[in-house]
Structures are given as C-alpha cells and as structure tokens.
Amino acid sequence: MTTSTPHGELATLIAAVQGACTGEALLEATEALSAKADPGSLGCLMEILTFNNPGAAVAAVEGLIKIGKPAVAPLLANLDQYNYGARAWAVRVLAGIGDVRGLAVLEQALAEDVVPSVRRAAARGLGQLVLDGLGPEEREEATLRCFTSLEKGQSDGEWIVRYAVAAGLEQLAPALLSHPDVVTQLITNLRSLANEASEPVVVVRLRADLALRRLNDQRLDRSISTPELSA
C-alpha cells in the first residue's frame, strides 16, 4: 500500500541512498526508503535495481511491490533500457504486484529467461494476476493466456519452476470455471506433476497433490462442476 512521506523526510532518505559509500550502507538506506512505500521514491528504487548489490535490489523490489500499481508503468517503460540483472529484478516486481499490464513480460520471462528464480517468479505472478478491473472478455483472454503459459512451464527443467507452476495452476483454477474443458486440462496437468512416473522431484509432487486436494475441497464446498479430482 502506498503512503505519503513528508517531502523533507523522503528527500533525506533518497539522499542517504545516493550517498551510500558501502554495500552495507546502501542496503540499510534502501530498506529505510522501501519501508515508506512512497511513489515519490520510484525513480530511486528503480535505479537501485541496476546496481551490483543483490541485497539492496531485494529491498528495492520489496519497496516497489509495496508501492504497487503506480510502479507498473515506469517499470514497463524502462525495461528495454535495463541490463539483464535489472530486468530480472523488474520481472520479480511485476510478478509481486500482479497487475495485468505486466502479463506479456511474465509470459516471456517464464518461457525464455535463463535464470530459474526469475522463471519461478513469473510462474507465481501468472497465477495471481489481479483481473478485477477488466471487462469480461479481457478477463477471459488474460486468464487463458496465463493458463497456456503455465501449462508450457510444466515441462521446465528446473524443479523450483515446476513447483511454482503447480501453485500457479491452483490459484488460477477458480477463474477458469466457465471453461470446463480448460479445467479438465488443468487437472490433468496437476495430476502429471503429482505423478512419480512423470515428475521425479518429491516436493513438486507434494505441491501438485496439495493443489489437487484443495481444488477438490473447493468443488465439494461450492458444488463446482469439474472433473473428479481424486480419480
């Protein structure tokens, strides 16, 4: 949630970031600035994403996510100017905010990014996009795009990504109830991730099985007409 910080205080916090002489000082200054979640800090926090300081970048990501929607347009506008590292951090921010304007970036990141943790963040983001502000047709299109992207991510070579895909599919399922055929395919995908014959990593199988059980409970509680999940 964004907040408003007195101008003088915000300027002091930004100056502390800009004047930091050590990595530790930069981290502390970034954490203090991020805690304010003030849109006035957007430019400074985005610049920190370009620094070679992972700790400060993590703190900046947290601050940008707290700021939320006001951060989305500036991030998207600067993506092409970022180096790879900054772009990867920006993907994490967009995934954490969950704004539908970041959909194309998340799709591309899950499909193409070379770093597993970035693909994992993209998968998480695709499962939790906030679509409330869209019209019915736009919401449907965005939801189906998320599903298609997650379905492809099911075959990712890294288990942390497949784990995130299982979680993302579970989160996405309620938005797909108007498409029984897609729900059927989603359940098939989760069953594959829960099956030892097709998924070698135990923790992924457990997460997919948890998703199936939760979806089954939702079906029973809400009388949802979906395939039998426990079959």
C-alpha positions in Angstrom: 0.0 0.0 0.0 1.4 3.4 -1.0 1.9 6.1 1.6 2.8 9.7 1.6 6.0 10.8 3.3 6.8 14.4 4.2 8.9 15.8 1.3 11.9 16.7 3.5 12.0 13.2 5.0 11.7 11.5 1.6 14.5 13.7 0.2 16.7 12.7 3.2 16.1 9.0 2.6 16.8 9.3 -1.1 20.0 11.3 -0.3 21.1 8.5 2.0 20.8 6.0 -0.9 22.6 8.3 -3.3 25.4 9.0 -0.8 26.0 5.4 0.4 29.7 4.6 0.3 29.5 0.9 1.1 27.3 -2.0 0.2 26.0 -2.3 3.8 25.2 1.4 3.9 23.3 1.1 0.6 21.3 -1.8 1.9 20.3 0.0 5.1 19.4 3.1 3.2 17.4 1.1 0.6 15.5 -0.7 3.4 14.6 2.6 5.1 13.4 4.1 1.8 11.5 1.0 0.8 9.7 0.9 4.1 7.9 4.2 3.3 6.3 2.7 0.1 6.1 6.3 -1.3 5.6 6.7 -5.0 8.0 9.6 -4.8 10.8 7.1 -4.3 10.0 5.2 -7.5 12.9 6.6 -9.5 15.5 5.9 -6.8 14.2 2.4 -6.1 14.2 1.6 -9.8 17.8 2.9 -10.2 18.9 0.6 -7.3 17.7 -2.4 -9.5 20.6 -1.6 -11.8 23.3 -1.6 -9.1 25.5 -4.6 -8.5 24.2 -5.2 -5.0 21.7 -8.1 -4.7 20.8 -7.2 -1.1 19.8 -3.7 -1.9 18.0 -4.9 -5.0 15.9 -7.3 -2.9 15.0 -4.4 -0.6 14.1 -2.2 -3.6 11.9 -5.0 -5.0 10.0 -5.2 -1.8 9.5 -1.4 -1.7 8.3 -1.3 -5.3 5.9 -4.2 -4.7 4.5 -2.2 -1.7 4.0 0.8 -3.8 2.0 -1.4 -6.2 0.2 -0.1 -9.3 1.9 3.3 -9.5 5.2 1.4 -10.1 4.0 -0.7 -13.1 4.0 1.9 -15.9 7.5 3.3 -15.1 8.9 -0.3 -14.8 7.5 -1.3 -18.2 8.7 1.9 -19.8 12.2 1.3 -18.7 12.5 -2.5 -19.3 14.3 -2.1 -22.6 16.9 0.2 -21.1 17.7 -2.1 -18.2 20.7 -4.5 -18.2 19.8 -8.2 -17.7 20.1 -8.0 -14.0 17.8 -5.1 -13.6 15.3 -6.6 -16.0 15.3 -9.8 -13.9 14.6 -7.8 -10.7 11.8 -5.9 -12.6 10.2 -9.1 -13.5 10.1 -10.0 -9.8 8.4 -6.7 -9.0 5.8 -7.1 -11.7 5.1 -10.7 -10.5 4.7 -9.5 -7.0 2.3 -6.6 -7.9 0.1 -8.8 -10.0 -1.0 -6.0 -12.4 -2.3 -7.4 -15.7 -0.2 -4.8 -17.6 2.8 -7.0 -16.8 1.2 -10.1 -18.4 3.3 -10.1 -21.6 6.5 -9.6 -19.6 5.7 -12.5 -17.3 4.8 -14.8 -20.2 8.1 -14.1 -21.9 10.1 -14.5 -18.6 8.6 -17.9 -17.9 9.2 -19.1 -21.4 12.6 -17.7 -22.1 14.5 -16.3 -19.1 17.8 -18.1 -18.4 17.6 -17.8 -14.6 15.3 -20.3 -12.8 14.4 -18.0 -10.0 13.1 -15.4 -12.5 11.0 -18.1 -14.2 9.7 -19.2 -10.9 8.7 -15.6 -10.0 7.0 -15.3 -13.4 5.0 -18.5 -12.8 3.9 -17.2 -9.4 2.9 -13.9 -10.9 0.9 -15.6 -13.7 -1.1 -17.5 -11.1 -2.1 -14.4 -9.1 -2.7 -11.6 -11.6 -5.4 -9.2 -10.4 -8.0 -9.0 -13.2 -10.8 -7.2 -11.4 -10.5 -4.0 -13.5 -11.0 -5.8 -16.8 -14.2 -6.4 -18.8 -15.5 -10.0 -19.1 -13.8 -10.6 -22.5 -10.5 -9.1 -21.5 -10.5 -11.0 -18.2 -11.2 -14.3 -20.0 -8.4 -13.7 -22.5 -5.9 -12.8 -19.8 -6.9 -15.9 -17.8 -6.5 -18.2 -20.7 -3.1 -16.7 -21.6 -2.0 -17.3 -18.0 -3.1 -20.9 -18.2 -1.3 -21.5 -21.6 1.9 -20.1 -20.2 1.8 -22.1 -17.0 0.9 -25.2 -19.0 4.1 -24.8 -21.0 6.1 -24.1 -17.9 5.1 -27.5 -16.6 7.9 -29.0 -18.6 10.6 -26.6 -17.3 13.8 -28.4 -16.5 14.1 -26.8 -13.0 12.0 -28.2 -10.2 11.6 -24.8 -8.5 9.8 -23.6 -11.6 7.6 -26.6 -11.8 6.7 -26.2 -8.1 5.7 -22.6 -8.8 3.7 -23.8 -11.9 1.7 -26.2 -9.6 1.0 -23.4 -7.2 0.1 -21.0 -10.1 -2.3 -23.5 -11.6 -4.1 -24.0 -8.3 -4.5 -20.2 -7.9 -5.7 -19.8 -11.5 -8.3 -22.6 -11.4 -11.3 -20.7 -9.9 -11.0 -18.1 -12.7 -11.4 -20.9 -15.3 -14.7 -22.4 -14.1 -16.6 -21.1 -17.2 -14.3 -23.3 -19.3 -14.8 -26.9 -18.2 -12.5 -28.2 -20.9 -9.7 -26.0 -19.7 -10.3 -27.0 -16.1 -10.1 -30.6 -17.2 -6.7 -29.9 -18.8 -5.6 -28.0 -15.7 -6.4 -31.0 -13.6 -4.6 -33.3 -16.0 -1.5 -31.1 -15.7 -1.6 -31.2 -11.9 -2.0 -34.9 -12.0 1.0 -35.2 -14.2 3.0 -33.1 -11.7 1.8 -35.2 -8.9 2.7 -38.5 -10.6 6.0 -40.2 -9.8 6.2 -41.5 -13.3 6.3 -38.1 -14.9 7.7 -35.9 -12.0 10.9 -37.0 -10.4 11.1 -34.4 -7.6 9.1 -35.3 -4.4 8.5 -31.7 -3.3 6.9 -30.9 -6.7 4.7 -33.9 -6.5 3.6 -33.0 -3.0 2.7 -29.4 -4.0 0.7 -30.6 -7.0 -1.1 -33.2 -4.8 -1.9 -30.4 -2.3 -3.3 -28.3 -5.2 -5.5 -31.2 -6.3 -6.8 -31.8 -2.8 -7.6 -28.1 -2.3 -9.4 -27.9 -5.6 -11.3 -31.0 -4.8 -12.4 -29.4 -1.5 -13.5 -26.2 -3.4 -15.5 -28.3 -5.8 -17.3 -30.1 -2.9 -17.9 -26.9 -0.9 -19.1 -24.8 -3.8 -20.8 -27.6 -5.9 -18.5 -26.8 -8.8 -19.0 -28.9 -11.8 -15.4 -30.1 -12.5 -13.9 -33.5 -13.2 -13.4 -35.8 -10.3 -10.0 -34.6 -8.9 -9.2 -37.6 -6.8 -9.5 -40.1 -9.6 
